Amino acid sequence: MIVRPTTKELLAESLKELAAAKSVDKITVKEISANCGFTSKTFYNHFQDKYDLIAWIYSTAAEKIFNKIDGENYTWNNALTDGLNYFLENKKFLRNLVLNTGGQDSFINYLANFSVKIFSDYIKRTQNLKEVSPETEIFIKIYCYGIVCTLCEILNSPLPVPAEEFVNLLKKSLPEPLKKFIYKN
């Protein structure tokens, strides 16, 4: 069976294509829509603005990775590896987002907050919790904010160590109080 891309996926690809040649802050909804043969009305049926589209692009990719963690067939290490690969494969696009969004639409701010959310959601899901404790949330923020800042640096320069070593450093930097949620032993 042929799987056709959804309207959201086509709009996402359109933005990525335009961002390959133009600063994301200069790209308009009209351009994104026209580039894939849609009207602006079609765009607004799916997204509030281009920043909502940007958030959807990243959150869809990240959720696909982190929702696969089961501890046996797909581990935290697999998720970190796939997350790093996503950053490296989309480096030019992500660098454009980091450099050309700011204020309430800052991609860095979105990335940090979304990382905290996805990590907290993972702990709540796997531990059958309604909320994480305030202390756990602080450790999650410390870890996620550090990773986000480091990944943003990597968008502007080469990876400082081989990818496998970088993933091992990400694993080692996990705060001790969070390890019980990630590792069985």
N, C-alpha and C positions, 0 to 999 in steps of 0.2 A: 504494500500500500504506500502511496506517495504521501509524505507528510509535508504539507505546505506551511510556510512561515505565517504566523499570526500578524495582524496589523501592528501590534505592539513590537514584534520582532522586526518587521520591516522598517518601522519608524526608528528603532534603535540602530539598525544597520545604516540607515540614511544619515543619522547624526554622526555615527562613527566615520562614515565615508567623508562627510563634509569636514569633520574635525581633523582629518588627515592633512587637509590643506588650509585650514582656517582656524583661528582662535575661537574656542567654544563660546566665549562671551560675545562674539560678533555674529554668530549663527542665529538666525531667526526661526521661529516656528513655521513661518511661511516657506522658508528654504527647506527645512527638514521635510515638510509635507510634500512640496513640489518635487523634491529629489526622488521620491518613491511613488509619485503619481497620485498622491492624495491631496485633499483640500485641508486647509487649516481647521475646518469644522471637524473633519475626521480625526485630526490630531487631538483636538479638545474633547472628543468623545472618549478618549483613552487617558489623557494626561492633562494636568492643570497648566503646566508650562514645561519648558525644556529641562528645568531642574528636577521636576518630577520624573521626567523620562530618564535623566541621568541617574537618579536614585533607583529607578526600576532596573536599569541595565546592571548596575553593580549589585543590588540586593538579590536579583534573580541568580546571578552567577555565584555569589557567596552562599546563598541558601542551598543551592544545588550541591555545593561542596560540603558544607557543615551539617546538612540534614542527613547525609549518608553515614555519618559516624555511628557505628554500632559496637565499637570496641574489639571486634574480632576480625571481620572481613574488611572493614574500612576503619582505620584507627585515626587518632589525633595526628599522628605522624603523616598519614596519607593526606589528611585535610590540610596540614601545613604545607606539604609538598605541592598539592594541587593549587592552594591559594597563592603560593609564591610563583608557580608557573603561570597562573592567570595574570599576575602583576607583570611578569617578564614578557608574556605574549602580547599584552595590551599596553605596554610601556608608553608608547607615543601618545595614545589616546588618554591614558590616565594622567600623564604629565601635563597634557593640555588642560585637563579638568582641574588639577592641582594649581597650576599657574594662572588660570584664567577664570576662576570663580572666587568669590569673596563674600564677606558679610554673612547674611542669613543663608545665602546660597553656596557657601563655601563647601567644596567637595571634601576638604580635609576634615572639617567639622562633621559633615555627614558621615564620612568614613569612620571617624572615631566613635561617634554615637551609635552607628549601626553595628560596629564590632562589639561594643559593650552589650548591645541588645541581643545579638546572635549568641554570644557566649553565655549571657544570663539565661536566655531561652533554652539553650542546650542543658545547662545545669538544672533548670526547673523541670524540663522534660525527662531527663534521665534520673532525677532524684525524686520525682513526683512532688514537687514543691509548688506552692502558689507564688512565693516570692523568695528571692535570695536574701540572706541577712545583710544588713548595712556593711558589716566588715567584709563579707565576701564581695559585695559590689565594689568596695574600694580597691580590693586586690584585682578584680576584673578590670577596673578602669586603669590602674597602674600598668597592668600587662598590655591591655589593648592600646592605650595611648602610646606606650613605648613602641609597640610594633608599628602602629600607624606612622609615627614620626620616622622610624627607621625605613619603612617602605617608601615614604615620600622622598627621603634622601636617595634611595636606590633609583627612583624614577629620574633623577638628575645626574646619576653617575653609574659606573659599572658596579655589579655586585662585588663586594669587597673580598669575598671568599667563594669557593665553589658552592653551587646551589645545595648540595647534600649537606655540606658543613653548615651552611646558613640555617637550614631547617633544624639541624641538631642544636644550634645555638638558640633558636626560638624555643625548642623543647626545654633546654636547660634554663632558660630565663623565666619559665613559668614559676610564679611564686609558690612556695611550699604549701600554703593553705589551699591552693586550687588543685594541686596534684591529686588529691583524693577524689575529685570529681571527674578527672580525666583518665587516670590509670587505675586499673583494678588492683595491682599489687602495691 
